[in-house]
């Protein structure tokens, strides 16, 4: 580029997210406040990432158990929705029985703050939302 006199240009892309402050205001960061887990099923974390599969974007929702650092639930889909994250959570619950007071930590994205997802966590009777 330098040899040809070409200069790169950086463009900042931002998207407005209505209601973001309201979602961020809900709840505390319990994972930050809690001691490190000393056994399995005390703290789970969830996240969604983007993958390019055969030229098309897909979304991968995962649930990781923090003490063992194992992925215990996952779901891959075409859309980034609450259904995707619910499938990953239900997949994790098939083989695990979290103990009372378990913390489920996320980045508080829209999929995780949805009423359906929060109600599923509350229905577990063991998780701290």
Backbone atoms as SQL, in Angstrom:
CREATE TABLE atoms (id INTEGER PRIMARY KEY, chain TEXT, resi INTEGER, resn TEXT, atom TEXT, x REAL, y REAL, z REAL);
INSERT INTO atoms VALUES
  (1, 'A', 1, 'UNK', 'N', 0.840, -1.193, 0.000),
  (2, 'A', 1, 'UNK', 'CA', 0.000, 0.000, 0.000),
  (3, 'A', 1, 'UNK', 'C', 0.875, 1.243, 0.000),
  (4, 'A', 2, 'UNK', 'N', 1.932, 1.207, 0.842),
  (5, 'A', 2, 'UNK', 'CA', 2.813, 2.365, 0.930),
  (6, 'A', 2, 'UNK', 'C', 3.483, 2.642, -0.411),
  (7, 'A', 3, 'UNK', 'N', 3.944, 1.565, -1.077),
  (8, 'A', 3, 'UNK', 'CA', 4.619, 1.717, -2.369),
  (9, 'A', 3, 'UNK', 'C', 3.709, 2.345, -3.414),
  (10, 'A', 4, 'UNK', 'N', 2.412, 2.088, -3.322),
  (11, 'A', 4, 'UNK', 'CA', 1.448, 2.611, -4.299),
  (12, 'A', 4, 'UNK', 'C', 0.739, 3.868, -3.827),
  (13, 'A', 5, 'UNK', 'N', 1.094, 4.373, -2.636),
  (14, 'A', 5, 'UNK', 'CA', 0.486, 5.599, -2.139),
  (15, 'A', 5, 'UNK', 'C', -0.954, 5.431, -1.673),
  (16, 'A', 6, 'UNK', 'N', -1.316, 4.198, -1.310),
  (17, 'A', 6, 'UNK', 'CA', -2.680, 3.930, -0.858),
  (18, 'A', 6, 'UNK', 'C', -2.729, 4.035, 0.662),
  (19, 'A', 7, 'UNK', 'N', -3.720, 4.760, 1.170),
  (20, 'A', 7, 'UNK', 'CA', -3.872, 4.941, 2.612),
  (21, 'A', 7, 'UNK', 'C', -5.192, 4.323, 3.047),
  (22, 'A', 8, 'UNK', 'N', -5.142, 3.523, 4.102),
  (23, 'A', 8, 'UNK', 'CA', -6.362, 2.903, 4.621),
  (24, 'A', 8, 'UNK', 'C', -7.233, 3.912, 5.352),
  (25, 'A', 9, 'UNK', 'N', -8.505, 3.614, 5.435),
  (26, 'A', 9, 'UNK', 'CA', -9.444, 4.503, 6.114),
  (27, 'A', 9, 'UNK', 'C', -10.204, 3.676, 7.143),
  (28, 'A', 10, 'UNK', 'N', -10.308, 4.184, 8.351),
  (29, 'A', 10, 'UNK', 'CA', -11.026, 3.503, 9.419),
  (30, 'A', 10, 'UNK', 'C', -12.396, 4.161, 9.577),
  (31, 'A', 11, 'UNK', 'N', -13.432, 3.336, 9.594),
  (32, 'A', 11, 'UNK', 'CA', -14.789, 3.833, 9.749),
  (33, 'A', 11, 'UNK', 'C', -15.354, 3.230, 11.023),
  (34, 'A', 12, 'UNK', 'N', -15.884, 4.061, 11.877),
  (35, 'A', 12, 'UNK', 'CA', -16.481, 3.571, 13.105),
  (36, 'A', 12, 'UNK', 'C', -17.958, 3.273, 12.839),
  (37, 'A', 13, 'UNK', 'N', -18.341, 2.029, 13.116),
  (38, 'A', 13, 'UNK', 'CA', -19.722, 1.610, 12.916),
  (39, 'A', 13, 'UNK', 'C', -20.375, 1.450, 14.285),
  (40, 'A', 14, 'UNK', 'N', -21.486, 2.126, 14.482),
  (41, 'A', 14, 'UNK', 'CA', -22.211, 1.984, 15.746),
  (42, 'A', 14, 'UNK', 'C', -23.671, 1.719, 15.443),
  (43, 'A', 15, 'UNK', 'N', -24.285, 0.955, 16.323),
  (44, 'A', 15, 'UNK', 'CA', -25.717, 0.704, 16.207),
  (45, 'A', 15, 'UNK', 'C', -26.381, 1.171, 17.483),
  (46, 'A', 16, 'UNK', 'N', -27.451, 1.866, 17.335),
  (47, 'A', 16, 'UNK', 'CA', -28.218, 2.316, 18.491),
  (48, 'A', 16, 'UNK', 'C', -29.030, 1.140, 18.999),
  (49, 'A', 17, 'UNK', 'N', -29.010, 0.919, 20.311),
  (50, 'A', 17, 'UNK', 'CA', -29.749, -0.170, 20.917),
  (51, 'A', 17, 'UNK', 'C', -30.708, 0.399, 21.945),
  (52, 'A', 18, 'UNK', 'N', -31.960, 0.634, 21.536),
  (53, 'A', 18, 'UNK', 'CA', -32.929, 1.202, 22.467),
  (54, 'A', 18, 'UNK', 'C', -33.132, 0.295, 23.677),
  (55, 'A', 19, 'UNK', 'N', -33.216, 0.897, 24.832),
  (56, 'A', 19, 'UNK', 'CA', -33.481, 0.137, 26.055),
  (57, 'A', 19, 'UNK', 'C', -32.258, -0.539, 26.639),
  (58, 'A', 20, 'UNK', 'N', -31.073, -0.316, 26.049),
  (59, 'A', 20, 'UNK', 'CA', -29.871, -0.986, 26.520),
  (60, 'A', 20, 'UNK', 'C', -29.552, -0.629, 27.971),
  (61, 'A', 21, 'UNK', 'N', -29.688, 0.648, 28.328),
  (62, 'A', 21, 'UNK', 'CA', -29.392, 1.060, 29.704),
  (63, 'A', 21, 'UNK', 'C', -30.305, 0.369, 30.696),
  (64, 'A', 22, 'UNK', 'N', -31.566, 0.183, 30.318),
  (65, 'A', 22, 'UNK', 'CA', -32.506, -0.491, 31.207),
  (66, 'A', 22, 'UNK', 'C', -32.065, -1.931, 31.454),
  (67, 'A', 23, 'UNK', 'N', -31.645, -2.632, 30.385),
  (68, 'A', 23, 'UNK', 'CA', -31.200, -4.011, 30.548),
  (69, 'A', 23, 'UNK', 'C', -29.918, -4.083, 31.366),
  (70, 'A', 24, 'UNK', 'N', -28.987, -3.172, 31.117),
  (71, 'A', 24, 'UNK', 'CA', -27.727, -3.168, 31.854),
  (72, 'A', 24, 'UNK', 'C', -27.952, -2.865, 33.330),
  (73, 'A', 25, 'UNK', 'N', -29.000, -2.118, 33.634),
  (74, 'A', 25, 'UNK', 'CA', -29.273, -1.734, 35.015),
  (75, 'A', 25, 'UNK', 'C', -29.833, -2.903, 35.825),
  (76, 'A', 26, 'UNK', 'N', -30.426, -3.898, 35.136),
  (77, 'A', 26, 'UNK', 'CA', -31.019, -5.032, 35.850),
  (78, 'A', 26, 'UNK', 'C', -29.931, -5.951, 36.381),
  (79, 'A', 27, 'UNK', 'N', -29.983, -6.236, 37.661),
  (80, 'A', 27, 'UNK', 'CA', -29.094, -7.226, 38.260),
  (81, 'A', 27, 'UNK', 'C', -27.679, -6.741, 38.467),
  (82, 'A', 28, 'UNK', 'N', -27.008, -7.469, 39.351),
  (83, 'A', 28, 'UNK', 'CA', -25.608, -7.179, 39.647),
  (84, 'A', 28, 'UNK', 'C', -24.731, -8.216, 38.967),
  (85, 'A', 29, 'UNK', 'N', -23.445, -7.955, 38.937),
  (86, 'A', 29, 'UNK', 'CA', -22.490, -8.930, 38.439),
  (87, 'A', 29, 'UNK', 'C', -22.140, -9.859, 39.602),
  (88, 'A', 30, 'UNK', 'N', -22.947, -10.894, 39.797),
  (89, 'A', 30, 'UNK', 'CA', -22.762, -11.808, 40.926),
  (90, 'A', 30, 'UNK', 'C', -21.471, -12.602, 40.809),
  (91, 'A', 31, 'UNK', 'N', -21.058, -12.893, 39.582),
  (92, 'A', 31, 'UNK', 'CA', -19.823, -13.665, 39.395),
  (93, 'A', 31, 'UNK', 'C', -18.623, -12.888, 39.917),
  (94, 'A', 32, 'UNK', 'N', -18.614, -11.592, 39.673),
  (95, 'A', 32, 'UNK', 'CA', -17.496, -10.754, 40.139),
  (96, 'A', 32, 'UNK', 'C', -17.464, -10.681, 41.654),
  (97, 'A', 33, 'UNK', 'N', -18.648, -10.678, 42.272),
  (98, 'A', 33, 'UNK', 'CA', -18.737, -10.538, 43.721),
  (99, 'A', 33, 'UNK', 'C', -18.527, -11.858, 44.465),
  (100, 'A', 34, 'UNK', 'N', -18.732, -12.987, 43.792),
  (101, 'A', 34, 'UNK', 'CA', -18.651, -14.297, 44.443),
  (102, 'A', 34, 'UNK', 'C', -17.210, -14.803, 44.466),
  (103, 'A', 35, 'UNK', 'N', -16.887, -15.651, 45.447),
  (104, 'A', 35, 'UNK', 'CA', -15.552, -16.269, 45.437),
  (105, 'A', 35, 'UNK', 'C', -15.452, -17.241, 44.264),
  (106, 'A', 36, 'UNK', 'N', -14.229, -17.592, 43.895),
  (107, 'A', 36, 'UNK', 'CA', -14.034, -18.558, 42.818),
  (108, 'A', 36, 'UNK', 'C', -14.662, -19.890, 43.218),
  (109, 'A', 37, 'UNK', 'N', -15.291, -20.583, 42.280),
  (110, 'A', 37, 'UNK', 'CA', -15.918, -21.862, 42.623),
  (111, 'A', 37, 'UNK', 'C', -14.869, -22.888, 43.052),
  (112, 'A', 38, 'UNK', 'N', -15.230, -23.728, 44.028),
  (113, 'A', 38, 'UNK', 'CA', -14.308, -24.763, 44.497),
  (114, 'A', 38, 'UNK', 'C', -14.788, -26.169, 44.132),
  (115, 'A', 39, 'UNK', 'N', -15.904, -26.245, 43.389),
  (116, 'A', 39, 'UNK', 'CA', -16.393, -27.518, 42.859),
  (117, 'A', 39, 'UNK', 'C', -17.315, -27.230, 41.684),
  (118, 'A', 40, 'UNK', 'N', -17.723, -28.284, 40.990),
  (119, 'A', 40, 'UNK', 'CA', -18.535, -28.093, 39.792),
  (120, 'A', 40, 'UNK', 'C', -19.945, -27.619, 40.136),
  (121, 'A', 41, 'UNK', 'N', -20.572, -27.035, 39.124),
  (122, 'A', 41, 'UNK', 'CA', -21.976, -26.590, 39.166),
  (123, 'A', 41, 'UNK', 'C', -22.269, -25.472, 40.169),
  (124, 'A', 42, 'UNK', 'N', -21.276, -24.659, 40.494),
  (125, 'A', 42, 'UNK', 'CA', -21.522, -23.478, 41.318),
  (126, 'A', 42, 'UNK', 'C', -21.712, -22.240, 40.442),
  (127, 'A', 43, 'UNK', 'N', -20.955, -22.165, 39.332),
  (128, 'A', 43, 'UNK', 'CA', -21.044, -21.022, 38.425),
  (129, 'A', 43, 'UNK', 'C', -21.031, -21.538, 36.988),
  (130, 'A', 44, 'UNK', 'N', -22.057, -21.133, 36.234),
  (131, 'A', 44, 'UNK', 'CA', -22.113, -21.390, 34.802),
  (132, 'A', 44, 'UNK', 'C', -22.079, -20.048, 34.091),
  (133, 'A', 45, 'UNK', 'N', -21.501, -20.018, 32.889),
  (134, 'A', 45, 'UNK', 'CA', -21.513, -18.805, 32.079),
  (135, 'A', 45, 'UNK', 'C', -22.065, -19.132, 30.693),
  (136, 'A', 46, 'UNK', 'N', -22.781, -18.182, 30.116),
  (137, 'A', 46, 'UNK', 'CA', -23.348, -18.362, 28.786),
  (138, 'A', 46, 'UNK', 'C', -22.887, -17.257, 27.863),
  (139, 'A', 47, 'UNK', 'N', -22.717, -17.594, 26.592),
  (140, 'A', 47, 'UNK', 'CA', -22.317, -16.595, 25.606),
  (141, 'A', 47, 'UNK', 'C', -22.766, -17.049, 24.219),
  (142, 'A', 48, 'UNK', 'N', -22.843, -16.095, 23.304),
  (143, 'A', 48, 'UNK', 'CA', -23.178, -16.370, 21.909),
  (144, 'A', 48, 'UNK', 'C', -22.050, -15.823, 21.055),
  (145, 'A', 49, 'UNK', 'N', -21.606, -16.612, 20.081),
  (146, 'A', 49, 'UNK', 'CA', -20.569, -16.166, 19.161),
  (147, 'A', 49, 'UNK', 'C', -21.019, -16.413, 17.725),
  (148, 'A', 50, 'UNK', 'N', -20.359, -15.753, 16.779),
  (149, 'A', 50, 'UNK', 'CA', -20.678, -15.851, 15.359),
  (150, 'A', 50, 'UNK', 'C', -19.646, -16.752, 14.685),
  (151, 'A', 51, 'UNK', 'N', -20.109, -17.623, 13.803),
  (152, 'A', 51, 'UNK', 'CA', -19.215, -18.495, 13.038),
  (153, 'A', 51, 'UNK', 'C', -19.634, -18.459, 11.578),
  (154, 'A', 52, 'UNK', 'N', -18.669, -18.526, 10.696),
  (155, 'A', 52, 'UNK', 'CA', -18.992, -18.618, 9.273),
  (156, 'A', 52, 'UNK', 'C', -18.882, -20.091, 8.888),
  (157, 'A', 53, 'UNK', 'N', -20.017, -20.670, 8.481),
  (158, 'A', 53, 'UNK', 'CA', -20.085, -22.083, 8.120),
  (159, 'A', 53, 'UNK', 'C', -20.504, -22.175, 6.662),
  (160, 'A', 54, 'UNK', 'N', -19.619, -22.713, 5.830),
  (161, 'A', 54, 'UNK', 'CA', -19.888, -22.840, 4.387),
  (162, 'A', 54, 'UNK', 'C', -20.373, -21.520, 3.782),
  (163, 'A', 55, 'UNK', 'N', -19.727, -20.437, 4.169),
  (164, 'A', 55, 'UNK', 'CA', -20.024, -19.130, 3.604),
  (165, 'A', 55, 'UNK', 'C', -21.207, -18.392, 4.204),
  (166, 'A', 56, 'UNK', 'N', -21.885, -18.996, 5.180),
  (167, 'A', 56, 'UNK', 'CA', -23.053, -18.346, 5.801),
  (168, 'A', 56, 'UNK', 'C', -22.801, -18.169, 7.302),
  (169, 'A', 57, 'UNK', 'N', -23.299, -17.078, 7.862),
  (170, 'A', 57, 'UNK', 'CA', -23.127, -16.818, 9.283),
  (171, 'A', 57, 'UNK', 'C', -24.083, -17.671, 10.100),
  (172, 'A', 58, 'UNK', 'N', -23.548, -18.256, 11.163),
  (173, 'A', 58, 'UNK', 'CA', -24.328, -19.035, 12.123),
  (174, 'A', 58, 'UNK', 'C', -23.987, -18.526, 13.523),
  (175, 'A', 59, 'UNK', 'N', -24.878, -18.796, 14.451),
  (176, 'A', 59, 'UNK', 'CA', -24.702, -18.357, 15.831),
  (177, 'A', 59, 'UNK', 'C', -24.557, -19.575, 16.725),
  (178, 'A', 60, 'UNK', 'N', -23.559, -19.540, 17.587),
  (179, 'A', 60, 'UNK', 'CA', -23.295, -20.632, 18.509),
  (180, 'A', 60, 'UNK', 'C', -23.486, -20.128, 19.935),
  (181, 'A', 61, 'UNK', 'N', -24.491, -20.681, 20.612),
  (182, 'A', 61, 'UNK', 'CA', -24.722, -20.355, 22.023),
  (183, 'A', 61, 'UNK', 'C', -24.100, -21.473, 22.847),
  (184, 'A', 62, 'UNK', 'N', -23.328, -21.097, 23.862),
  (185, 'A', 62, 'UNK', 'CA', -22.672, -22.089, 24.709),
  (186, 'A', 62, 'UNK', 'C', -22.956, -21.816, 26.180),
  (187, 'A', 63, 'UNK', 'N', -22.891, -22.886, 26.960),
  (188, 'A', 63, 'UNK', 'CA', -22.940, -22.799, 28.418),
  (189, 'A', 63, 'UNK', 'C', -21.688, -23.512, 28.923),
  (190, 'A', 64, 'UNK', 'N', -20.879, -22.800, 29.700),
  (191, 'A', 64, 'UNK', 'CA', -19.653, -23.380, 30.241),
  (192, 'A', 64, 'UNK', 'C', -19.749, -23.461, 31.762),
  (193, 'A', 65, 'UNK', 'N', -19.312, -24.583, 32.300),
  (194, 'A', 65, 'UNK', 'CA', -19.223, -24.750, 33.743),
  (195, 'A', 65, 'UNK', 'C', -17.845, -24.214, 34.130),
  (196, 'A', 66, 'UNK', 'N', -17.790, -23.230, 35.029),
  (197, 'A', 66, 'UNK', 'CA', -16.565, -22.472, 35.275),
  (198, 'A', 66, 'UNK', 'C', -15.490, -23.286, 35.980),
  (199, 'A', 67, 'UNK', 'N', -15.832, -24.090, 36.967),
  (200, 'A', 67, 'UNK', 'CA', -14.803, -24.817, 37.724),
  (201, 'A', 67, 'UNK', 'C', -14.033, -25.782, 36.822),
  (202, 'A', 68, 'UNK', 'N', -14.741, -26.562, 36.020),
  (203, 'A', 68, 'UNK', 'CA', -14.085, -27.535, 35.143),
  (204, 'A', 68, 'UNK', 'C', -13.681, -26.921, 33.798),
  (205, 'A', 69, 'UNK', 'N', -14.235, -25.750, 33.485),
  (206, 'A', 69, 'UNK', 'CA', -14.017, -25.055, 32.220),
  (207, 'A', 69, 'UNK', 'C', -14.454, -25.910, 31.032),
  (208, 'A', 70, 'UNK', 'N', -15.512, -26.678, 31.217),
  (209, 'A', 70, 'UNK', 'CA', -16.057, -27.526, 30.155),
  (210, 'A', 70, 'UNK', 'C', -17.323, -26.899, 29.572),
  (211, 'A', 71, 'UNK', 'N', -17.482, -27.062, 28.270),
  (212, 'A', 71, 'UNK', 'CA', -18.735, -26.676, 27.619),
  (213, 'A', 71, 'UNK', 'C', -19.731, -27.784, 27.923),
  (214, 'A', 72, 'UNK', 'N', -20.795, -27.433, 28.620),
  (215, 'A', 72, 'UNK', 'CA', -21.771, -28.443, 29.030),
  (216, 'A', 72, 'UNK', 'C', -23.079, -28.335, 28.256),
  (217, 'A', 73, 'UNK', 'N', -23.237, -27.270, 27.478),
  (218, 'A', 73, 'UNK', 'CA', -24.420, -27.107, 26.651),
  (219, 'A', 73, 'UNK', 'C', -24.106, -26.203, 25.482),
  (220, 'A', 74, 'UNK', 'N', -24.687, -26.499, 24.333),
  (221, 'A', 74, 'UNK', 'CA', -24.468, -25.663, 23.165),
  (222, 'A', 74, 'UNK', 'C', -25.631, -25.815, 22.205),
  (223, 'A', 75, 'UNK', 'N', -25.753, -24.816, 21.335),
  (224, 'A', 75, 'UNK', 'CA', -26.769, -24.835, 20.299),
  (225, 'A', 75, 'UNK', 'C', -26.274, -23.980, 19.140),
  (226, 'A', 76, 'UNK', 'N', -26.423, -24.491, 17.919),
  (227, 'A', 76, 'UNK', 'CA', -25.996, -23.790, 16.721),
  (228, 'A', 76, 'UNK', 'C', -27.231, -23.495, 15.879),
  (229, 'A', 77, 'UNK', 'N', -27.367, -22.253, 15.414),
  (230, 'A', 77, 'UNK', 'CA', -28.545, -21.899, 14.633),
  (231, 'A', 77, 'UNK', 'C', -28.303, -20.758, 13.671),
  (232, 'A', 78, 'UNK', 'N', -29.294, -20.533, 12.834),
  (233, 'A', 78, 'UNK', 'CA', -29.219, -19.457, 11.837),
  (234, 'A', 78, 'UNK', 'C', -29.558, -18.097, 12.434),
  (235, 'A', 79, 'UNK', 'N', -30.307, -18.073, 13.537),
  (236, 'A', 79, 'UNK', 'CA', -30.766, -16.817, 14.135),
  (237, 'A', 79, 'UNK', 'C', -30.278, -16.689, 15.569),
  (238, 'A', 80, 'UNK', 'N', -29.968, -15.480, 15.952),
  (239, 'A', 80, 'UNK', 'CA', -29.535, -15.187, 17.321),
  (240, 'A', 80, 'UNK', 'C', -30.785, -14.812, 18.118),
  (241, 'A', 81, 'UNK', 'N', -31.373, -15.819, 18.766),
  (242, 'A', 81, 'UNK', 'CA', -32.643, -15.621, 19.448),
  (243, 'A', 81, 'UNK', 'C', -32.605, -16.227, 20.842),
  (244, 'A', 82, 'UNK', 'N', -33.655, -15.959, 21.590),
  (245, 'A', 82, 'UNK', 'CA', -33.807, -16.573, 22.910),
  (246, 'A', 82, 'UNK', 'C', -33.941, -18.085, 22.772),
  (247, 'A', 83, 'UNK', 'N', -34.582, -18.560, 21.710),
  (248, 'A', 83, 'UNK', 'CA', -34.702, -20.006, 21.495),
  (249, 'A', 83, 'UNK', 'C', -33.333, -20.672, 21.424),
  (250, 'A', 84, 'UNK', 'N', -32.383, -20.023, 20.774),
  (251, 'A', 84, 'UNK', 'CA', -31.033, -20.568, 20.651),
  (252, 'A', 84, 'UNK', 'C', -30.382, -20.715, 22.021),
  (253, 'A', 85, 'UNK', 'N', -30.481, -19.679, 22.844),
  (254, 'A', 85, 'UNK', 'CA', -29.854, -19.740, 24.167),
  (255, 'A', 85, 'UNK', 'C', -30.603, -20.702, 25.098),
  (256, 'A', 86, 'UNK', 'N', -31.918, -20.801, 24.939),
  (257, 'A', 86, 'UNK', 'CA', -32.685, -21.758, 25.736),
  (258, 'A', 86, 'UNK', 'C', -32.293, -23.192, 25.404),
  (259, 'A', 87, 'UNK', 'N', -32.059, -23.484, 24.122),
  (260, 'A', 87, 'UNK', 'CA', -31.625, -24.830, 23.732),
  (261, 'A', 87, 'UNK', 'C', -30.288, -25.176, 24.379),
  (262, 'A', 88, 'UNK', 'N', -29.368, -24.217, 24.392),
  (263, 'A', 88, 'UNK', 'CA', -28.054, -24.451, 25.006),
  (264, 'A', 88, 'UNK', 'C', -28.205, -24.707, 26.510),
  (265, 'A', 89, 'UNK', 'N', -29.055, -23.927, 27.177),
  (266, 'A', 89, 'UNK', 'CA', -29.284, -24.116, 28.617),
  (267, 'A', 89, 'UNK', 'C', -29.912, -25.481, 28.889),
  (268, 'A', 90, 'UNK', 'N', -30.913, -25.845, 28.110),
  (269, 'A', 90, 'UNK', 'CA', -31.581, -27.143, 28.303),
  (270, 'A', 90, 'UNK', 'C', -30.632, -28.303, 28.019),
  (271, 'A', 91, 'UNK', 'N', -29.749, -28.112, 27.048),
  (272, 'A', 91, 'UNK', 'CA', -28.737, -29.124, 26.766),
  (273, 'A', 91, 'UNK', 'C', -27.832, -29.317, 27.983),
  (274, 'A', 92, 'UNK', 'N', -27.441, -28.232, 28.614),
  (275, 'A', 92, 'UNK', 'CA', -26.599, -28.304, 29.813),
  (276, 'A', 92, 'UNK', 'C', -27.325, -28.997, 30.963),
  (277, 'A', 93, 'UNK', 'N', -28.613, -28.745, 31.075),
  (278, 'A', 93, 'UNK', 'CA', -29.392, -29.309, 32.190),
  (279, 'A', 93, 'UNK', 'C', -29.666, -30.802, 32.021),
  (280, 'A', 94, 'UNK', 'N', -29.505, -31.334, 30.815),
  (281, 'A', 94, 'UNK', 'CA', -29.744, -32.769, 30.602),
  (282, 'A', 94, 'UNK', 'C', -28.817, -33.639, 31.432),
  (283, 'A', 95, 'UNK', 'N', -27.551, -33.229, 31.545),
  (284, 'A', 95, 'UNK', 'CA', -26.553, -34.045, 32.230),
  (285, 'A', 95, 'UNK', 'C', -26.094, -33.486, 33.563),
  (286, 'A', 96, 'UNK', 'N', -26.561, -32.310, 33.917),
  (287, 'A', 96, 'UNK', 'CA', -26.086, -31.657, 35.139),
  (288, 'A', 96, 'UNK', 'C', -27.253, -31.314, 36.048),
  (289, 'A', 97, 'UNK', 'N', -26.983, -31.352, 37.337),
  (290, 'A', 97, 'UNK', 'CA', -27.946, -30.892, 38.323),
  (291, 'A', 97, 'UNK', 'C', -27.270, -29.812, 39.158),
  (292, 'A', 98, 'UNK', 'N', -27.483, -28.560, 38.786),
  (293, 'A', 98, 'UNK', 'CA', -26.813, -27.482, 39.515),
  (294, 'A', 98, 'UNK', 'C', -27.284, -27.418, 40.960),
  (295, 'A', 99, 'UNK', 'N', -26.375, -27.014, 41.830),
  (296, 'A', 99, 'UNK', 'CA', -26.744, -26.933, 43.238),
  (297, 'A', 99, 'UNK', 'C', -27.456, -25.629, 43.542),
  (298, 'A', 100, 'UNK', 'N', -28.120, -25.593, 44.661),
  (299, 'A', 100, 'UNK', 'CA', -28.870, -24.404, 45.072),
  (300, 'A', 100, 'UNK', 'C', -27.917, -23.212, 45.169),
  (301, 'A', 101, 'UNK', 'N', -28.355, -22.096, 44.613),
  (302, 'A', 101, 'UNK', 'CA', -27.540, -20.877, 44.649),
  (303, 'A', 101, 'UNK', 'C', -26.554, -20.762, 43.497),
  (304, 'A', 102, 'UNK', 'N', -26.621, -21.677, 42.529),
  (305, 'A', 102, 'UNK', 'CA', -25.726, -21.605, 41.384),
  (306, 'A', 102, 'UNK', 'C', -25.896, -20.253, 40.684),
  (307, 'A', 103, 'UNK', 'N', -24.795, -19.690, 40.216),
  (308, 'A', 103, 'UNK', 'CA', -24.814, -18.421, 39.493),
  (309, 'A', 103, 'UNK', 'C', -24.720, -18.726, 38.003),
  (310, 'A', 104, 'UNK', 'N', -25.631, -18.139, 37.220),
  (311, 'A', 104, 'UNK', 'CA', -25.566, -18.224, 35.756),
  (312, 'A', 104, 'UNK', 'C', -25.207, -16.838, 35.267),
  (313, 'A', 105, 'UNK', 'N', -23.999, -16.681, 34.740),
  (314, 'A', 105, 'UNK', 'CA', -23.471, -15.369, 34.359),
  (315, 'A', 105, 'UNK', 'C', -23.450, -15.224, 32.836),
  (316, 'A', 106, 'UNK', 'N', -23.915, -14.072, 32.342),
  (317, 'A', 106, 'UNK', 'CA', -23.856, -13.766, 30.910),
  (318, 'A', 106, 'UNK', 'C', -23.452, -12.309, 30.739),
  (319, 'A', 107, 'UNK', 'N', -23.345, -11.903, 29.483),
  (320, 'A', 107, 'UNK', 'CA', -23.052, -10.497, 29.188),
  (321, 'A', 107, 'UNK', 'C', -24.321, -9.648, 29.201),
  (322, 'A', 108, 'UNK', 'N', -25.433, -10.217, 29.599),
  (323, 'A', 108, 'UNK', 'CA', -26.735, -9.568, 29.669),
  (324, 'A', 108, 'UNK', 'C', -27.215, -9.082, 28.299),
  (325, 'A', 109, 'UNK', 'N', -26.884, -9.876, 27.286),
  (326, 'A', 109, 'UNK', 'CA', -27.388, -9.593, 25.943),
  (327, 'A', 109, 'UNK', 'C', -28.890, -9.816, 25.898),
  (328, 'A', 110, 'UNK', 'N', -29.496, -9.362, 24.848),
  (329, 'A', 110, 'UNK', 'CA', -30.951, -9.389, 24.726),
  (330, 'A', 110, 'UNK', 'C', -31.501, -10.811, 24.829),
  (331, 'A', 111, 'UNK', 'N', -30.746, -11.815, 24.346),
  (332, 'A', 111, 'UNK', 'CA', -31.230, -13.200, 24.410),
  (333, 'A', 111, 'UNK', 'C', -31.307, -13.692, 25.852),
  (334, 'A', 112, 'UNK', 'N', -30.418, -13.193, 26.698),
  (335, 'A', 112, 'UNK', 'CA', -30.348, -13.644, 28.087),
  (336, 'A', 112, 'UNK', 'C', -31.246, -12.833, 29.024),
  (337, 'A', 113, 'UNK', 'N', -31.584, -11.629, 28.638),
  (338, 'A', 113, 'UNK', 'CA', -32.436, -10.806, 29.497),
  (339, 'A', 113, 'UNK', 'C', -33.912, -10.944, 29.138),
  (340, 'A', 114, 'UNK', 'N', -34.194, -11.723, 28.104),
  (341, 'A', 114, 'UNK', 'CA', -35.586, -11.947, 27.703),
  (342, 'A', 114, 'UNK', 'C', -36.346, -12.651, 28.829),
  (343, 'A', 115, 'UNK', 'N', -37.617, -12.342, 28.943),
  (344, 'A', 115, 'UNK', 'CA', -38.440, -12.926, 30.011),
  (345, 'A', 115, 'UNK', 'C', -38.458, -14.445, 29.952),
  (346, 'A', 116, 'UNK', 'N', -38.525, -14.996, 28.745),
  (347, 'A', 116, 'UNK', 'CA', -38.577, -16.459, 28.615),
  (348, 'A', 116, 'UNK', 'C', -37.324, -17.115, 29.186),
  (349, 'A', 117, 'UNK', 'N', -36.158, -16.529, 28.907),
  (350, 'A', 117, 'UNK', 'CA', -34.913, -17.105, 29.412),
  (351, 'A', 117, 'UNK', 'C', -34.826, -16.944, 30.926),
  (352, 'A', 118, 'UNK', 'N', -35.153, -15.761, 31.422),
  (353, 'A', 118, 'UNK', 'CA', -35.087, -15.519, 32.866),
  (354, 'A', 118, 'UNK', 'C', -36.073, -16.419, 33.621),
  (355, 'A', 119, 'UNK', 'N', -37.261, -16.635, 33.045),
  (356, 'A', 119, 'UNK', 'CA', -38.237, -17.516, 33.683),
  (357, 'A', 119, 'UNK', 'C', -37.741, -18.957, 33.729),
  (358, 'A', 120, 'UNK', 'N', -37.041, -19.377, 32.686),
  (359, 'A', 120, 'UNK', 'CA', -36.459, -20.727, 32.671),
  (360, 'A', 120, 'UNK', 'C', -35.440, -20.868, 33.799),
  (361, 'A', 121, 'UNK', 'N', -34.600, -19.846, 33.991),
  (362, 'A', 121, 'UNK', 'CA', -33.622, -19.896, 35.083),
  (363, 'A', 121, 'UNK', 'C', -34.317, -19.917, 36.445),
  (364, 'A', 122, 'UNK', 'N', -35.321, -19.090, 36.602),
  (365, 'A', 122, 'UNK', 'CA', -36.050, -19.051, 37.872),
  (366, 'A', 122, 'UNK', 'C', -36.729, -20.391, 38.141),
  (367, 'A', 123, 'UNK', 'N', -37.175, -21.056, 37.084),
  (368, 'A', 123, 'UNK', 'CA', -37.828, -22.347, 37.226),
  (369, 'A', 123, 'UNK', 'C', -36.875, -23.459, 37.635),
  (370, 'A', 124, 'UNK', 'N', -35.572, -23.239, 37.505),
  (371, 'A', 124, 'UNK', 'CA', -34.585, -24.256, 37.887),
  (372, 'A', 124, 'UNK', 'C', -34.547, -24.444, 39.395),
  (373, 'A', 125, 'UNK', 'N', -34.972, -23.449, 40.141),
  (374, 'A', 125, 'UNK', 'CA', -35.007, -23.472, 41.601),
  (375, 'A', 125, 'UNK', 'C', -33.633, -23.579, 42.245),
  (376, 'A', 126, 'UNK', 'N', -32.582, -23.642, 41.442),
  (377, 'A', 126, 'UNK', 'CA', -31.248, -23.724, 42.031),
  (378, 'A', 126, 'UNK', 'C', -30.360, -22.575, 41.607),
  (379, 'A', 127, 'UNK', 'N', -30.755, -21.891, 40.542),
  (380, 'A', 127, 'UNK', 'CA', -29.889, -20.845, 40.007),
  (381, 'A', 127, 'UNK', 'C', -30.200, -19.500, 40.636),
  (382, 'A', 128, 'UNK', 'N', -29.169, -18.688, 40.748),
  (383, 'A', 128, 'UNK', 'CA', -29.316, -17.292, 41.139),
  (384, 'A', 128, 'UNK', 'C', -29.270, -16.486, 39.861),
  (385, 'A', 129, 'UNK', 'N', -30.347, -15.765, 39.558),
  (386, 'A', 129, 'UNK', 'CA', -30.430, -15.010, 38.305),
  (387, 'A', 129, 'UNK', 'C', -29.784, -13.664, 38.481);
